[in-house]
Structure formats: C-alpha cells, structure tokens
Amino acid sequence: MPQPTAEVRKGLLLALLAASQFVVVLDASITNVALPSIGRALDISQDGLSWVVNAYTLTFGGFLLLGGRLADLLGRRRVYIAGLVLFGIASFIGGLAQSEAMLIASRALQGLGAALLSPAALSILTATFRQGSERNKALGVWGAVAGSGGAIGVLLGGILTEYLSWRWVLLVNVPIVAAAALAAPRIIVESRVVARTQAFDVAGALSVTAGVSLLVYALVDANNSGWGSARTMALIGLAVAMLAAFVLVERRAKAPLVPGDIFSSRTRTASYVIATLIAGSLFSMFFFISLYMQQVLGWSAIRSGLSYLPLGLTIVVAAGAGSQVVNRVGFKPVLATGLSLVTIAMVWWSQISVGGTFLADVLGPSLVAAVGLGLSFVSVTVGGTSGVRNDEAGLASGLLNASQQVGGALGLAILVAIANARTDAFGGGGPAALNEGFQAAFLGGGAMAAVGAVLAVTMISREESRSVIGVEASAPAVG
C-alpha cells in the first residue's frame, strides 16, 4: 500500500486537529440552548444551571497554561491524546448524569481535558507547519473553527435538544473524540523539544493554575455575589496574590514554567492582550443575541439557532480569506480591520428594538461581525505564535488560549452587570427593559473591540507583522 505524501499527511493532520478543536469550542456554547431542558430533567435551580456552563469555563481557563507547558515537556501527541480521552470520558459521564453534582463534575472534567487538548493541538500545528504562508493557511482553518464553533454550537444544541434529548449535546462528543484518539497515533509524529530531564516547575504550575482558576471563578460568580461584595473582593484579592506569587516563583526558578523571553516580543504580548478583548466581545455577542432573539423577539430555540447559521458560515469564509490576506500584507492591518468591523457590528446591534426584524437587527450586523471575527481570529493567532521557539510552542498556545478564556469570562461578567443595571433602571423584566440592557451591553462589547483595534495599530510591530508574508522557514518542519 503506497504511503501518503507529506502534503497529504499534513492535510490529514490539519483535519484531525481542527476537528478536535471544533469540539472544544463547540462545548463552550452547545449546552446553552439545552439548559432549560436540563433544569427540568435533573431539577436544577437557575444558579445551578449557570454552573453547568461555568464549571467548563473554570477548569478550561485555569489549566490552559499548565496544559500547554506539559505538551512541551511530556510530548505534544501524548498530551493531546490524554486530553481527548479525558474529554471523551467526561462527555460520556455527563450525558448519563443523574444528578446536578454528577453533571457539573463531568463538565469540570471536560474543561480539564480541553485544557490539555487545545494548547497541545495548536502547538502541534505551529511545530508542523512552517512559519510563513504554509502556517498562515493552516491557521486560517484553525481560525475558522475557533470562530464558527460557538455559532454552530448554539444551532446544534437546539437541534439535538429538540429532536433527541439534552443528553446528546454531551454524548455527541464521544464518537468524535474516540475516532480522533484512534487516528492520532497514525497521523501525528511525537514531538518533545524540551529535554525529558528538565526539572518541572511545580511551584509555578500550582500558583498560576490556582491564580487563574480563582480569577475566572471570581468573574463568573460576581454577578451572583455582587461586584462589590466581600466574597468577590476576597476572591479577586486571593487570585491577584497567587498570580503575584507566580511571578516571584518564576524569577527564581531554574526552569520556569513561563520563561520571561516569551514576552520579549511586544507584538506577541500585545496579541495576547488583544485576544482577551476579542474573546470578551465574542462571548458577549453570542450570549446577548440569543437572549434578544428569545426574550425580546419571542423566537423559539430552533429559530434562534438557525439565525446563527449565516454568521457561522461567514466566519469560515472570512477566516480562509484572512489567511490569504495575511500572506500578502502581514497580520497587523488584517487584525486592525477585523476589530474595526466587530466594533461597527456591535454599535449596529446597540440599536436593536423591541419590534426588531431578522434582516435589520440580526442578519445585517451578524454578517459584519462574522467578517470581522474571521479576520481577527486568524491574525491574532498568527501574531500570538509568530517567532516562538519550538520548545515554547505549547506555552505560547496555552497563553493564547488562556487569554481568550479569561477574556471571555471577564467580558461576559462585566457586560452582564452593565445589562442588568440598565434593565433594572427601566423597571426590569419586560421586553422593553431587557432591550435597553442588551443595547448597553452591545455598546460595551463594541468598546472592547475598539480598544483592541487601537492596540493593534499602536502596539504591533510593522516589521514583525510583515515577517510572515509569503515566507517559508528554511528549517524542516517538526513532525
């Protein structure tokens, strides 16, 4: 039997990595539409239902840096497969859950699996595809998956809940990750650039994981406990203390978990900050559009889910086009343009009305946002991984993913607080008051995207941006 060519192997590898990342992104949103059905089936309160979502976000965001560094130290394929297996087992347990505790615990375990899987997958991609046009095209696929997964998750969640059962929003993962885990050893060549004998920074791993986890927990819990409550302040203070301890540990460690030179590039550091802002804007967009369609316009879950289809498909097209444009002009102008379009879409959404229509209030801004997000996801990923040494590919991937998770939690927490305050000021409860709150939240999301656009223009180096234009590295790609 003839062996596949190098190009075919890379194509299969990219398809495998993209499919697994798609499941990870999908699971951040697929349960949202199913929450009412889950609450009725397992007798879970509204607060409990929020933790069906938050448990996944918490462990995913908290363990990403650790997962990325473990991929560098223990082997990217090994950590990738371990993440797939853990994710699949957790999905199976969650799909069969008979109690609130069992479901929430399984979602937390899913997040842990995703925290191993996602940075390992991105580091395999950056180590395999040479920096330049080859990697930019691969990251175009990655960006399409990352951007469209949330929209397709809402649609798929509605379909599965309506026609099968809420349990299938979790069980659907099992055959996908099982197939990926079986294919991985045949398609992915192990790579571990860091020596096996290198000491592992246990103190750094514990402090940063605790710090980020506490910060994400404080943010997702803030709207329940109150932003000015003693509980929220104490959690944020403890998170800051743990992160400060992490910085001190890293300065003294012989083999730090996060070497300081990962931030030596201003462009790369700015990309992580911008990724935080993109995620804050994106998470709020999906959240508030869903609420607007169902609570203000009175649409069903299925109709709301189908309304996301143009957005998801446009992101895929825009991400593919964005990777081609990056090859010609660099990632800086593409990122600035994408964030400007997201800003325009958010301002457009801030004009929604109680008597809104699909064309004017949903489809129009959705298409503008989709083009902006497709361009932004590709270019910020190129920026966050450009110029990274092979032995730090997993770490850079973990930092990029962690920035997005923290940004999503932070942005959503802040904008929900803004929306609730505005709604309460207008009497609360009715469609008109809710609409006022959603308008304010969209303006806040637009402000985040606008700040990201300014940072892209002022902080990202033109020279570093153009260094990826049509260039293929002379060194061979790592398998």
C-alpha positions as CSV (number, residue, x, y, z in Angstrom):
1,M,0.0,0.0,0.0
2,P,1.6,3.3,-1.0
3,Q,2.4,5.7,1.8
4,P,0.7,9.1,1.7
5,T,2.8,12.1,0.6
6,A,4.0,14.7,3.1
7,E,1.2,17.1,1.8
8,V,-1.5,14.5,2.3
9,R,-0.2,13.7,5.8
10,K,-0.3,17.4,6.7
11,G,-3.8,17.7,5.3
12,L,-5.0,14.8,7.4
13,L,-3.2,16.2,10.4
14,L,-4.8,19.6,10.0
15,A,-8.3,18.0,9.6
16,L,-7.7,16.0,12.8
17,L,-6.5,19.0,14.8
18,A,-9.3,21.2,13.5
19,A,-12.0,18.6,14.3
20,S,-10.8,18.2,17.9
21,Q,-10.6,22.0,18.4
22,F,-14.1,22.3,16.9
23,V,-15.4,20.0,19.6
24,V,-13.7,22.0,22.3
25,V,-15.1,25.4,21.1
26,L,-18.5,23.8,20.5
27,D,-18.8,22.6,24.1
28,A,-18.5,26.2,25.4
29,S,-21.8,27.0,23.8
30,I,-23.7,23.8,22.9
31,T,-25.2,23.4,26.4
32,N,-26.7,26.9,26.5
33,V,-29.8,26.1,24.5
34,A,-30.3,22.9,26.4
35,L,-30.2,24.5,29.9
36,P,-34.0,24.7,30.4
37,S,-34.4,21.0,29.5
38,I,-31.5,20.1,31.8
39,G,-33.0,22.0,34.6
40,R,-36.4,20.3,34.3
41,A,-34.9,16.8,33.9
42,L,-32.5,17.0,36.9
43,D,-34.4,19.5,39.0
44,I,-31.6,22.1,38.9
45,S,-32.1,25.7,40.0
46,Q,-31.2,28.7,37.9
47,D,-27.9,29.2,39.9
48,G,-27.1,25.6,39.5
49,L,-27.7,25.8,35.7
50,S,-25.2,28.6,35.4
51,W,-22.5,26.2,36.8
52,V,-23.2,23.7,34.0
53,V,-21.6,26.4,31.8
54,N,-19.2,27.9,34.4
55,A,-17.6,24.6,35.5
56,Y,-16.3,24.0,32.0
57,T,-15.0,27.6,31.7
58,L,-13.3,27.5,35.1
59,T,-11.2,24.4,34.6
60,F,-10.5,25.1,30.9
61,G,-9.3,28.6,31.6
62,G,-7.5,27.7,34.8
63,F,-5.4,24.8,33.5
64,L,-4.5,26.0,30.0
65,L,-1.0,27.3,30.8
66,L,-0.2,24.1,32.6
67,G,-1.6,22.0,29.7
68,G,0.5,24.0,27.2
69,R,3.7,23.5,29.1
70,L,3.1,19.8,29.7
71,A,2.8,19.4,26.0
72,D,6.3,20.9,25.6
73,L,7.7,18.8,28.4
74,L,6.0,15.4,28.1
75,G,5.3,15.3,24.3
76,R,2.6,17.1,22.3
77,R,1.0,14.0,20.9
78,R,0.9,12.3,24.3
79,V,-0.8,15.2,26.0
80,Y,-3.1,15.7,23.0
81,I,-4.4,12.1,23.2
82,A,-4.6,12.3,27.0
83,G,-6.8,15.4,26.6
84,L,-9.0,13.7,24.0
85,V,-9.5,10.6,26.2
86,L,-10.3,12.7,29.3
87,F,-12.7,14.9,27.3
88,G,-14.5,11.8,25.9
89,I,-14.9,10.1,29.2
90,A,-16.2,13.3,30.8
91,S,-18.7,13.8,27.9
92,F,-20.0,10.2,28.4
93,I,-20.4,10.6,32.1
94,G,-22.2,14.0,31.6
95,G,-24.5,12.5,29.0
96,L,-25.6,9.8,31.5
97,A,-25.7,12.1,34.6
98,Q,-28.5,11.5,37.0
99,S,-27.9,14.4,39.4
100,E,-26.8,18.1,39.4
101,A,-23.5,17.2,41.1
102,M,-22.6,14.5,38.6
103,L,-23.3,16.8,35.6
104,I,-21.3,19.7,37.0
105,A,-18.4,17.5,37.9
106,S,-18.4,16.0,34.4
107,R,-18.4,19.5,32.9
108,A,-15.4,20.4,35.1
109,L,-13.6,17.3,33.9
110,Q,-14.4,18.2,30.3
111,G,-12.8,21.6,30.8
112,L,-9.7,19.9,32.2
113,G,-9.5,17.6,29.1
114,A,-9.9,20.7,26.9
115,A,-7.1,22.5,28.7
116,L,-4.8,19.6,27.8
117,L,-6.1,19.1,24.3
118,S,-6.4,22.6,22.9
119,P,-2.9,24.0,23.5
120,A,-1.3,20.7,22.5
121,A,-3.2,20.7,19.2
122,L,-2.2,24.3,18.4
123,S,1.4,23.7,19.3
124,I,1.4,20.6,17.0
125,L,0.1,22.8,14.3
126,T,2.7,25.5,14.8
127,A,5.5,23.0,15.1
128,T,4.4,21.1,11.9
129,F,3.6,23.9,9.5
130,R,6.5,26.3,8.7
131,Q,6.2,29.9,9.6
132,G,5.0,31.9,6.6
133,S,2.3,31.1,4.1
134,E,2.1,27.4,5.0
135,R,1.4,28.1,8.6
136,N,-0.9,31.1,7.8
137,K,-3.1,28.9,5.7
138,A,-3.3,26.3,8.4
139,L,-4.1,29.0,11.0
140,G,-6.9,30.1,8.6
141,V,-8.5,26.8,9.1
142,W,-7.9,27.0,12.8
143,G,-9.4,30.5,13.0
144,A,-12.5,29.4,11.0
145,V,-13.0,26.6,13.5
146,A,-12.5,28.8,16.6
147,G,-14.8,31.5,15.2
148,S,-17.6,29.4,13.9
149,G,-17.7,26.8,16.7
150,G,-19.7,29.0,19.0
151,A,-22.4,29.8,16.5
152,I,-22.7,26.2,15.3
153,G,-22.8,25.0,18.9
154,V,-26.0,27.1,19.5
155,L,-27.6,25.7,16.4
156,L,-26.6,22.1,17.0
157,G,-27.6,22.3,20.7
158,G,-31.1,23.4,19.7
159,I,-31.5,20.7,17.1
160,L,-30.3,17.9,19.4
161,T,-32.4,19.1,22.4
162,E,-35.5,19.5,20.3
163,Y,-35.4,16.2,18.3
164,L,-33.4,13.8,20.5
165,S,-32.6,14.8,24.1
166,W,-30.4,17.3,26.1
167,R,-28.1,14.3,26.8
168,W,-27.0,14.3,23.2
169,V,-25.4,17.7,23.5
170,L,-22.7,15.9,25.5
171,L,-22.9,12.4,24.1
172,V,-22.3,13.7,20.5
173,N,-18.7,14.3,21.5
174,V,-17.9,10.7,22.3
175,P,-17.7,9.2,18.8
176,I,-15.8,12.2,17.5
177,V,-13.1,12.2,20.2
178,A,-12.9,8.4,20.1
179,A,-12.2,8.5,16.3
180,A,-9.7,11.3,16.8
181,A,-7.9,9.4,19.6
182,L,-7.6,6.3,17.4
183,A,-6.3,8.3,14.4
184,A,-3.8,10.4,16.3
185,P,-1.0,7.8,16.7
186,R,-1.1,7.1,13.0
187,I,-1.2,10.8,11.8
188,I,0.8,12.7,14.5
189,V,4.5,12.2,15.0
190,E,5.6,12.8,18.6
191,S,7.5,16.0,19.2
192,R,9.0,17.0,22.5
193,V,11.7,19.6,22.1
194,V,12.3,20.2,25.8
195,A,14.5,17.6,27.3
196,R,12.9,14.9,29.4
197,T,15.4,15.6,32.2
198,Q,14.4,19.2,32.6
199,A,13.1,20.0,36.0
200,F,9.3,20.7,36.2
201,D,8.4,24.0,37.9
202,V,5.8,22.6,40.4
203,A,5.5,25.8,42.4
204,G,5.0,27.8,39.3
205,A,2.4,25.4,38.0
206,L,0.4,25.3,41.2
207,S,0.5,29.1,41.7
208,V,-0.6,30.1,38.2
209,T,-3.3,27.4,38.0
210,A,-4.7,28.4,41.3
211,G,-4.5,32.1,40.4
212,V,-6.1,31.9,37.0
213,S,-8.8,29.5,38.3
214,L,-9.7,31.7,41.2
215,L,-9.8,34.8,38.9
216,V,-12.1,33.0,36.4
217,Y,-14.3,31.8,39.4
218,A,-14.5,35.3,40.8
219,L,-15.5,36.7,37.5
220,V,-18.2,34.2,36.7
221,D,-19.6,34.3,40.2
222,A,-19.5,38.1,40.5
223,N,-23.0,38.8,39.1
224,N,-24.5,36.4,41.7
225,S,-22.5,37.5,44.7
226,G,-22.3,41.2,43.7
227,W,-19.3,43.0,42.3
228,G,-18.7,45.0,45.5
229,S,-19.4,42.1,47.9
230,A,-16.8,40.9,50.4
231,R,-16.8,37.4,48.7
232,T,-16.0,38.8,45.2
233,M,-13.3,41.2,46.6
234,A,-11.7,38.4,48.6
235,L,-11.6,36.0,45.7
236,I,-10.1,38.6,43.3
237,G,-7.6,39.6,46.0
238,L,-6.6,36.0,46.6
239,A,-6.3,35.4,42.8
240,V,-4.0,38.5,42.5
241,A,-1.9,37.3,45.4
242,M,-1.5,33.8,43.8
243,L,-0.5,35.4,40.4
244,A,2.0,37.7,42.2
245,A,3.4,34.7,43.9
246,F,3.7,33.0,40.5
247,V,5.7,36.0,39.2
248,L,8.1,35.8,42.1
249,V,8.5,32.0,41.7
250,E,9.3,32.4,38.0
251,R,12.0,34.9,38.7
252,R,13.9,32.4,40.9
253,A,13.1,29.1,39.1
254,K,15.9,27.4,37.3
255,A,13.5,26.0,34.7
256,P,10.4,28.4,34.9
257,L,7.0,27.3,33.7
258,V,6.7,30.6,31.8
259,P,10.2,31.8,30.7
260,G,10.4,35.6,30.6
261,D,11.5,35.7,27.0
262,I,8.1,34.5,25.8
263,F,7.1,38.2,26.4
264,S,10.2,39.6,24.8
265,S,8.3,40.5,21.7
266,R,5.9,43.5,22.2
267,T,3.9,42.2,19.2
268,R,3.3,38.8,20.8
269,T,2.4,40.3,24.2
270,A,0.0,42.7,22.5
271,S,-1.6,39.8,20.6
272,Y,-2.4,38.1,24.0
273,V,-4.0,41.3,25.3
274,I,-6.0,41.7,22.1
275,A,-7.1,38.1,22.2
276,T,-8.5,38.8,25.6
277,L,-10.5,41.7,24.2
278,I,-11.7,39.7,21.2
279,A,-13.0,36.9,23.4
280,G,-14.7,39.4,25.7
281,S,-16.6,40.9,22.8
282,L,-17.3,37.5,21.1
283,F,-18.7,35.8,24.2
284,S,-21.0,38.7,25.0
285,M,-22.2,38.8,21.3
286,F,-23.3,35.2,21.3
287,F,-24.9,35.5,24.8
288,F,-26.9,38.7,24.3
289,I,-28.0,37.9,20.7
290,S,-29.5,34.6,22.0
291,L,-31.3,36.4,24.8
292,Y,-32.5,39.2,22.5
293,M,-34.0,36.7,20.0
294,Q,-35.7,34.6,22.6
295,Q,-36.7,37.1,25.4
296,V,-37.4,40.2,23.3
297,L,-38.4,38.9,19.9
298,G,-40.0,35.8,21.3
299,W,-38.3,33.3,18.9
300,S,-38.0,29.6,19.6
301,A,-34.7,28.0,20.4
302,I,-34.6,26.3,17.0
303,R,-35.3,29.6,15.1
304,S,-32.7,31.4,17.2
305,G,-30.2,28.6,16.5
306,L,-30.9,28.7,12.7
307,S,-30.4,32.5,12.8
308,Y,-26.7,31.9,13.7
309,L,-26.1,29.8,10.6
310,P,-25.2,32.8,8.3
311,L,-22.8,34.1,11.0
312,G,-21.0,30.8,11.4
313,L,-20.6,30.2,7.6
314,T,-19.4,33.7,7.0
315,I,-16.7,33.3,9.7
316,V,-15.4,30.2,7.9
317,V,-15.2,32.1,4.6
318,A,-13.7,35.2,6.2
319,A,-11.1,33.2,8.1
320,G,-9.9,31.5,4.9
321,A,-9.7,34.8,3.1
322,G,-8.0,36.4,6.0
323,S,-5.2,33.9,5.9
324,Q,-4.6,34.7,2.3
325,V,-4.5,38.5,3.0
326,V,-2.1,37.9,5.9
327,N,0.3,36.3,3.4
328,R,0.2,39.5,1.3
329,V,0.2,42.4,3.8
330,G,1.0,40.9,7.3
331,F,-1.2,40.3,10.2
332,K,-1.3,43.9,11.7
333,P,-3.6,45.5,9.1
334,V,-5.8,42.4,9.0
335,L,-6.2,42.4,12.7
336,A,-7.0,46.1,12.9
337,T,-9.5,45.8,10.1
338,G,-11.2,42.8,11.7
339,L,-11.6,44.5,15.0
340,S,-12.9,47.7,13.4
341,L,-15.6,45.6,11.7
342,V,-16.5,43.9,15.0
343,T,-16.8,47.4,16.6
344,I,-19.2,48.5,13.8
345,A,-21.3,45.4,14.2
346,M,-21.6,45.9,18.0
347,V,-22.6,49.6,17.6
348,W,-25.2,48.4,15.0
349,W,-26.5,45.8,17.5
350,S,-26.8,48.6,20.1
351,Q,-29.7,49.9,18.0
352,I,-31.8,46.8,18.4
353,S,-35.5,47.4,19.1
354,V,-38.4,45.5,20.7
355,G,-40.1,45.3,17.2
356,G,-36.9,44.3,15.5
357,T,-36.6,42.2,12.3
358,F,-34.3,39.4,11.3
359,L,-32.8,41.3,8.4
360,A,-32.1,44.6,10.1
361,D,-31.4,43.6,13.7
362,V,-29.9,40.1,13.4
363,L,-28.6,39.3,9.9
364,G,-27.0,42.6,8.9
365,P,-24.8,43.1,12.0
366,S,-24.2,39.3,12.1
367,L,-22.5,39.4,8.7
368,V,-20.4,42.4,9.5
369,A,-19.3,40.8,12.8
370,A,-18.6,37.5,11.1
371,V,-16.2,39.0,8.6
372,G,-14.5,40.9,11.4
373,L,-14.2,37.9,13.7
374,G,-12.9,35.7,10.8
375,L,-10.1,38.2,10.1
376,S,-9.4,38.8,13.8
377,F,-9.1,35.1,14.8
378,V,-6.6,34.3,12.1
379,S,-4.4,37.3,12.5
380,V,-4.3,37.3,16.4
381,T,-3.3,33.6,16.3
382,V,-0.6,34.3,13.8
383,G,0.6,37.2,16.0
384,G,0.5,35.2,19.2
385,T,2.5,32.3,17.8
386,S,4.9,34.2,15.5
387,G,8.6,34.0,16.3
388,V,8.1,31.4,19.0
389,R,10.9,28.9,19.5
390,N,9.9,25.2,19.0
391,D,10.5,24.4,22.7
392,E,7.9,27.1,23.7
393,A,5.2,26.4,21.1
394,G,2.9,24.7,23.7
395,L,3.4,27.5,26.2
396,A,2.6,30.2,23.6
397,S,-0.5,28.2,22.6
398,G,-1.5,27.9,26.2
399,L,-1.1,31.7,26.8
400,L,-3.2,32.5,23.7
401,N,-6.0,30.1,24.8
402,A,-5.8,31.3,28.4
403,S,-6.1,34.9,27.3
404,Q,-9.2,34.0,25.4
405,Q,-10.8,32.1,28.3
406,V,-10.1,34.8,30.8
407,G,-11.2,37.5,28.4
408,G,-14.5,35.7,27.7
409,A,-15.2,35.3,31.4
410,L,-14.2,38.9,32.2
411,G,-16.1,40.4,29.3
412,L,-19.3,38.5,29.9
413,A,-19.2,39.2,33.7
414,I,-18.8,43.0,33.1
415,L,-21.3,43.2,30.3
416,V,-24.0,41.2,32.2
417,A,-23.6,43.6,35.1
418,I,-24.0,46.5,32.7
419,A,-27.1,45.0,31.1
420,N,-28.7,44.1,34.4
421,A,-28.1,47.6,35.8
422,R,-29.6,49.2,32.7
423,T,-32.6,46.8,32.7
424,D,-33.3,47.5,36.4
425,A,-33.2,51.2,35.8
426,F,-36.0,50.8,33.3
427,G,-38.2,48.7,35.6
428,G,-36.8,45.2,34.8
429,G,-38.5,42.1,33.5
430,G,-40.4,43.2,30.4
431,P,-39.1,43.1,26.8
432,A,-38.6,46.9,26.6
433,A,-36.4,47.0,29.8
434,L,-34.5,43.9,28.7
435,N,-33.9,45.5,25.3
436,E,-32.4,48.6,27.0
437,G,-30.0,46.4,28.9
438,F,-28.9,44.5,25.8
439,Q,-28.3,47.7,23.9
440,A,-25.9,48.9,26.7
441,A,-24.1,45.5,26.7
442,F,-23.5,45.6,22.9
443,L,-22.1,49.1,23.3
444,G,-19.7,47.8,26.0
445,G,-18.7,44.9,23.7
446,G,-18.0,47.5,20.9
447,A,-15.8,49.4,23.3
448,M,-13.7,46.3,23.9
449,A,-13.3,45.7,20.2
450,A,-12.4,49.3,19.6
451,V,-9.7,49.2,22.3
452,G,-8.3,46.0,20.6
453,A,-8.2,47.8,17.2
454,V,-6.3,50.7,18.8
455,L,-3.8,48.3,20.4
456,A,-3.3,46.5,17.0
457,V,-2.4,49.8,15.3
458,T,-0.2,51.2,18.1
459,M,1.4,48.1,19.7
460,I,2.1,45.6,17.0
461,S,5.3,46.0,15.1
462,R,5.0,46.5,11.4
463,E,8.3,44.6,10.8
464,E,7.2,41.6,12.8
465,S,3.8,41.7,11.2
466,R,5.3,41.6,7.7
467,S,7.8,38.9,8.7
468,V,5.2,36.2,7.9
469,I,4.4,37.4,4.4
470,G,4.9,34.5,1.9
471,V,7.9,33.3,3.7
472,E,8.7,29.6,4.3
473,A,11.2,28.8,7.0
474,S,14.4,27.1,5.8
475,A,14.4,24.6,8.7
476,P,12.4,21.5,8.2
477,A,9.0,21.3,9.9
478,V,8.8,19.3,13.1
479,G,6.6,16.2,12.8
